[in-house]
């Protein structure tokens, strides 16, 4: 009998070890956001980008040299009919989400789809039911739910460090990009803030009120203000705009103990925990309100790119057959609020039940 040395045993075990499964994906949409998805999936060892699709052939040409073995096509149907693909990543205009995702799920493919999940709650619900029926992963690209700063604030809220939560104020504005598919600024920008807020407080608003105006494109609001009323009494206010002189990505979270300022454009201090507040003080001789002026602390936040975490999570869910953090149900919740906001816009700001 041959005696194996330690080094030979190691080599033998390596030869006998199972080869990790490779997930073959196709990416539909190589325009604005697509290249970011391509970059991140390409960096995952267990992923092979087997196919790329875009309606405009010129967008595919830059990837021909980097992915010489990948299928390049202008027809998403070519990816749907390719049985060798395990999953489809959809980064196309919102109006195309439902049809492409529906076909992919019916073909037995896992699906990651950029926000929002669909144009209507009904479409989002159908996609979620299809994923369940075919035992496939359906995940929505609510990227900020994978942001280390957002996760840190969720941790602070869960521990009760802010005390009783009063309200959340969010500003997401910049100059452009105006959409050309008829959907307004609420559908374009507000999904980020909505997914963050729902993740933080784990509640669905009872009512939504929205005011806005179309200045550049007729009947397409490019500025809007949303008010969300939650069952617990928490209020949330969201300001979104394509018509602002500077880019702002800032959220303020106010509790009865502390407050948090989250500025996503800050590199060194994305989060500031502010130990300040006001309380009713009958002993005060004049205002009857007492104020607390404490320290401002900025905790260390990981610098991991949120999209990197999102892409890794999608692949992990496929390999482990586990439920995504941002699954179809989360997608339905956001779309339902967006629909209510749209109805309120048409009513001139009147509250709409969610």
C-alpha positions as CSV (number, residue, x, y, z in Angstrom):
1,X,0.0,0.0,0.0
2,X,1.3,3.4,-0.9
3,X,1.9,5.8,2.0
4,X,0.9,9.4,1.3
5,X,3.1,12.1,2.7
6,X,1.4,15.2,4.1
7,X,2.0,17.3,1.0
8,X,0.7,14.5,-1.2
9,X,-2.4,14.0,1.0
10,X,-3.1,17.8,0.6
11,X,-2.8,17.6,-3.2
12,X,-5.0,14.5,-3.2
13,X,-7.7,16.1,-1.2
14,X,-7.6,19.2,-3.5
15,X,-8.1,17.0,-6.5
16,X,-11.0,15.2,-4.9
17,X,-12.7,18.3,-3.6
18,X,-15.8,19.4,-5.4
19,X,-15.5,22.2,-7.9
20,X,-17.5,25.2,-6.7
21,X,-20.6,25.8,-8.8
22,X,-20.3,28.6,-11.4
23,X,-23.4,30.8,-11.9
24,X,-23.8,31.8,-15.5
25,X,-25.6,35.1,-15.8
26,X,-26.9,37.3,-18.6
27,X,-27.2,41.1,-18.2
28,X,-29.9,43.0,-20.1
29,X,-29.2,46.7,-20.4
30,X,-25.7,48.0,-20.8
31,X,-26.4,51.7,-20.7
32,X,-26.3,54.0,-17.6
33,X,-26.3,51.4,-14.8
34,X,-25.4,48.2,-16.7
35,X,-21.6,48.8,-16.8
36,X,-21.6,49.0,-13.0
37,X,-23.3,45.7,-12.7
38,X,-21.0,44.1,-15.3
39,X,-18.0,45.3,-13.4
40,X,-19.2,44.0,-10.0
41,X,-20.4,40.6,-11.3
42,X,-17.2,40.1,-13.3
43,X,-15.2,40.4,-10.0
44,X,-17.1,37.5,-8.4
45,X,-15.1,34.3,-8.8
46,X,-18.2,32.1,-8.9
47,X,-19.8,34.1,-11.7
48,X,-19.5,33.9,-15.4
49,X,-21.0,36.7,-17.5
50,X,-22.2,34.5,-20.3
51,X,-24.3,37.0,-22.2
52,X,-24.9,40.7,-22.6
53,X,-27.9,42.4,-24.2
54,X,-28.8,45.9,-25.2
55,X,-31.1,47.4,-27.9
56,X,-28.3,49.6,-29.1
57,X,-25.5,47.6,-30.6
58,X,-22.9,50.3,-30.1
59,X,-23.3,49.8,-26.3
60,X,-22.2,46.2,-26.7
61,X,-19.1,46.8,-28.7
62,X,-16.9,48.0,-25.8
63,X,-17.5,44.7,-24.1
64,X,-16.6,42.4,-27.0
65,X,-12.9,42.4,-26.3
66,X,-13.2,41.9,-22.5
67,X,-15.8,39.2,-22.8
68,X,-14.8,37.3,-26.0
69,X,-16.7,34.2,-25.0
70,X,-19.9,35.9,-24.1
71,X,-23.0,36.1,-26.3
72,X,-23.7,39.7,-27.4
73,X,-27.2,40.4,-28.7
74,X,-29.8,43.1,-29.2
75,X,-32.6,40.7,-28.4
76,X,-33.4,39.8,-24.7
77,X,-35.3,36.8,-26.0
78,X,-32.0,35.2,-27.0
79,X,-31.1,35.2,-23.3
80,X,-34.5,33.9,-22.2
81,X,-34.2,30.9,-24.5
82,X,-30.6,30.1,-23.5
83,X,-31.0,27.1,-21.1
84,X,-27.3,27.5,-20.1
85,X,-28.0,30.7,-18.2
86,X,-28.9,30.4,-14.5
87,X,-29.9,34.0,-14.0
88,X,-30.8,37.3,-15.6
89,X,-29.9,40.8,-14.4
90,X,-32.2,43.5,-15.7
91,X,-31.1,47.1,-15.9
92,X,-33.5,48.5,-18.5
93,X,-36.2,51.2,-18.4
94,X,-39.0,50.6,-15.9
95,X,-41.5,50.1,-18.6
96,X,-39.7,46.9,-19.8
97,X,-39.1,45.4,-16.3
98,X,-42.3,43.3,-16.1
99,X,-42.2,41.7,-19.5
100,X,-38.5,40.7,-19.4
101,X,-38.7,39.5,-15.8
102,X,-41.9,37.5,-16.4
103,X,-40.4,35.7,-19.3
104,X,-37.2,35.0,-17.4
105,X,-39.0,33.6,-14.4
106,X,-41.2,31.4,-16.6
107,X,-38.1,30.1,-18.3
108,X,-36.7,29.0,-14.9
109,X,-34.1,31.8,-14.4
110,X,-33.3,33.7,-11.2
111,X,-33.8,37.4,-11.6
112,X,-32.2,40.5,-10.2
113,X,-34.1,43.6,-11.4
114,X,-33.2,47.3,-10.9
115,X,-35.5,49.5,-8.9
116,X,-38.4,49.8,-8.9
117,X,-39.6,46.3,-9.5
118,X,-42.4,47.1,-11.9
119,X,-44.7,49.9,-13.0
120,X,-47.7,48.7,-11.0
121,X,-48.4,46.8,-7.8
122,X,-50.3,44.2,-9.8
123,X,-47.2,43.6,-12.0
124,X,-44.9,43.4,-9.0
125,X,-47.2,40.9,-7.3
126,X,-47.4,38.7,-10.4
127,X,-43.6,38.6,-10.6
128,X,-43.3,37.7,-6.9
129,X,-45.9,34.9,-7.3
130,X,-44.1,33.6,-10.4
131,X,-40.8,33.4,-8.6
132,X,-42.4,31.5,-5.7
133,X,-44.2,29.1,-8.1
134,X,-41.0,28.3,-10.1
135,X,-38.8,28.3,-6.9
136,X,-36.6,31.0,-8.3
137,X,-34.8,33.9,-6.6
138,X,-36.4,37.3,-7.4
139,X,-34.4,40.2,-6.0
140,X,-34.9,44.0,-6.4
141,X,-31.9,46.3,-6.7
142,X,-32.6,48.5,-3.6
143,X,-28.9,49.2,-3.5
144,X,-29.0,51.4,-0.4
145,X,-30.2,48.5,1.8
146,X,-26.7,47.2,1.3
147,X,-25.0,50.5,2.2
148,X,-22.9,50.2,5.3
149,X,-24.0,53.7,6.5
150,X,-27.7,52.7,6.1
151,X,-27.1,49.4,8.0
152,X,-25.3,51.3,10.8
153,X,-28.3,53.6,11.3
154,X,-30.6,50.6,11.3
155,X,-28.4,49.1,14.1
156,X,-28.7,52.4,16.1
157,X,-32.5,52.4,15.7
158,X,-32.7,48.7,16.7
159,X,-30.7,49.3,19.9
160,X,-32.8,52.3,20.7
161,X,-29.9,54.8,20.8
162,X,-32.1,57.5,19.3
163,X,-35.0,56.9,21.6
164,X,-38.5,57.2,20.3
165,X,-38.4,58.0,16.6
166,X,-40.1,61.2,15.7
167,X,-39.5,61.8,12.0
168,X,-37.2,61.3,9.0
169,X,-36.4,64.0,6.5
170,X,-34.7,63.1,3.2
171,X,-33.4,65.3,0.3
172,X,-32.3,63.7,-2.9
173,X,-31.8,66.3,-5.6
174,X,-29.5,67.1,-8.5
175,X,-29.5,68.6,-12.0
176,X,-30.8,65.8,-14.2
177,X,-31.0,63.1,-15.4
178,X,-34.4,63.7,-16.9
179,X,-36.1,60.5,-17.9
180,X,-37.7,60.1,-21.3
181,X,-40.0,57.1,-20.6
182,X,-42.8,59.2,-19.2
183,X,-42.2,58.4,-15.5
184,X,-41.6,61.3,-13.2
185,X,-38.9,62.1,-10.6
186,X,-40.8,60.3,-7.9
187,X,-40.5,57.0,-9.7
188,X,-36.8,57.7,-10.6
189,X,-35.4,58.9,-7.3
190,X,-37.8,58.2,-4.4
191,X,-37.5,54.4,-4.5
192,X,-34.1,54.8,-2.8
193,X,-35.5,56.8,0.1
194,X,-38.5,54.7,0.4
195,X,-36.5,51.4,0.6
196,X,-34.2,53.0,3.2
197,X,-37.0,54.3,5.4
198,X,-39.0,51.0,5.2
199,X,-35.8,49.1,6.2
200,X,-35.2,51.4,9.1
201,X,-38.6,51.4,10.7
202,X,-40.1,48.2,9.4
203,X,-43.5,49.8,8.9
204,X,-45.8,50.5,5.9
205,X,-47.2,54.1,5.8
206,X,-50.9,54.5,6.2
207,X,-51.2,57.5,4.0
208,X,-49.1,59.3,1.4
209,X,-49.4,62.9,0.2
210,X,-47.4,64.3,-2.7
211,X,-47.0,67.7,-4.3
212,X,-45.0,68.3,-7.5
213,X,-44.7,70.3,-10.7
214,X,-43.6,69.6,-14.3
215,X,-41.4,72.4,-15.4
216,X,-39.2,71.0,-18.3
217,X,-41.3,68.2,-19.7
218,X,-45.1,68.5,-20.0
219,X,-46.9,66.3,-17.4
220,X,-43.7,64.8,-16.1
221,X,-43.0,66.1,-12.6
222,X,-39.3,67.0,-12.2
223,X,-39.7,68.2,-8.6
224,X,-41.8,66.6,-5.8
225,X,-42.4,66.5,-2.1
226,X,-43.8,63.4,-0.3
227,X,-45.2,63.1,3.2
228,X,-45.6,59.6,4.7
229,X,-47.7,59.0,7.8
230,X,-46.9,55.7,9.6
231,X,-49.2,53.8,12.1
232,X,-46.8,54.4,15.0
233,X,-47.0,58.2,14.5
234,X,-43.6,58.5,12.7
235,X,-43.6,61.0,9.9
236,X,-41.3,61.0,6.9
237,X,-40.7,63.7,4.3
238,X,-39.0,63.2,1.0
239,X,-37.8,65.9,-1.4
240,X,-36.8,64.7,-4.9
241,X,-35.8,66.9,-7.8
242,X,-34.1,66.8,-11.2
243,X,-33.9,70.7,-11.1
244,X,-31.4,71.6,-8.4
245,X,-28.1,73.5,-8.7
246,X,-26.1,71.0,-6.6
247,X,-26.3,67.3,-5.9
248,X,-27.6,66.5,-2.4
249,X,-28.0,63.1,-0.8
250,X,-28.9,63.7,2.8
251,X,-31.2,62.2,5.4
252,X,-32.0,63.4,8.9
253,X,-33.3,61.0,11.5
254,X,-34.8,62.6,14.7
255,X,-35.6,60.8,17.9
256,X,-36.4,62.0,21.4
257,X,-32.9,61.1,22.7
258,X,-30.6,61.7,19.7
259,X,-30.5,62.7,16.1
260,X,-28.6,61.3,13.1
261,X,-27.4,63.1,9.9
262,X,-26.6,60.8,7.1
263,X,-24.8,62.4,4.1
264,X,-24.0,59.9,1.4
265,X,-21.8,62.3,-0.5
266,X,-19.4,62.7,2.5
267,X,-16.3,60.5,2.2
268,X,-15.0,60.6,5.8
269,X,-18.0,61.3,8.0
270,X,-21.1,59.9,6.3
271,X,-22.9,59.6,9.7
272,X,-23.0,62.1,12.5
273,X,-24.8,61.1,15.7
274,X,-26.0,64.3,17.4
275,X,-26.8,64.3,21.1
276,X,-29.2,67.2,20.9
277,X,-32.9,67.6,21.5
278,X,-35.8,69.4,23.0
279,X,-38.4,68.4,25.7
280,X,-41.3,69.9,27.5
281,X,-40.2,71.4,30.7
282,X,-42.9,72.9,33.0
283,X,-40.2,74.3,35.3
284,X,-38.8,76.5,32.6
285,X,-39.9,80.1,33.5
286,X,-40.5,81.3,29.9
287,X,-40.6,78.9,27.0
288,X,-41.6,75.7,28.9
289,X,-39.2,73.9,26.6
290,X,-35.8,72.6,27.7
291,X,-33.0,72.0,25.2
292,X,-30.1,69.5,25.3
293,X,-26.9,70.4,23.5
294,X,-24.5,67.4,23.6
295,X,-21.7,66.0,21.6
296,X,-21.5,65.1,17.9
297,X,-19.9,61.7,17.1
298,X,-19.1,60.3,13.7
299,X,-18.7,56.5,13.9
300,X,-16.4,54.6,11.5
301,X,-18.2,53.2,8.5
302,X,-16.9,50.5,6.2
303,X,-16.0,51.7,2.7
304,X,-17.4,48.7,0.8
305,X,-19.3,49.6,-2.3
306,X,-23.0,48.9,-1.7
307,X,-23.5,47.5,-5.2
308,X,-20.7,45.0,-4.6
309,X,-22.5,43.7,-1.5
310,X,-25.8,43.6,-3.5
311,X,-24.3,41.5,-6.3
312,X,-22.6,39.1,-3.9
313,X,-25.8,38.7,-2.0
314,X,-27.8,37.8,-5.1
315,X,-25.3,35.1,-6.0
316,X,-25.2,33.8,-2.4
317,X,-29.0,33.6,-2.4
318,X,-28.9,31.5,-5.6
319,X,-26.2,29.1,-4.3
320,X,-27.9,28.7,-0.9
321,X,-31.5,28.9,-2.1
322,X,-32.1,31.6,0.5
323,X,-34.5,34.6,0.6
324,X,-33.0,37.9,-0.5
325,X,-32.9,40.9,1.8
326,X,-34.6,42.9,-0.9
327,X,-37.0,40.3,-2.3
328,X,-40.2,40.7,-4.3
329,X,-42.3,41.5,-1.2
330,X,-40.0,44.5,-0.5
331,X,-40.4,45.5,-4.2
332,X,-44.2,45.4,-3.9
333,X,-44.2,47.6,-0.9
334,X,-42.2,50.3,-2.6
335,X,-44.2,50.2,-5.8
336,X,-47.5,50.4,-3.8
337,X,-46.2,53.6,-2.1
338,X,-45.1,55.0,-5.5
339,X,-48.6,54.4,-6.9
340,X,-50.2,56.1,-4.0
341,X,-47.8,59.1,-4.4
342,X,-48.8,59.3,-8.1
343,X,-52.5,59.4,-7.2
344,X,-51.9,62.1,-4.7
345,X,-49.9,64.2,-7.2
346,X,-52.9,64.1,-9.5
347,X,-55.2,65.2,-6.6
348,X,-53.0,68.2,-5.9
349,X,-51.5,66.8,-2.7
350,X,-54.6,65.1,-1.2
351,X,-53.7,62.1,1.1
352,X,-54.0,58.6,-0.4
353,X,-54.2,55.4,1.6
354,X,-51.5,52.9,0.9
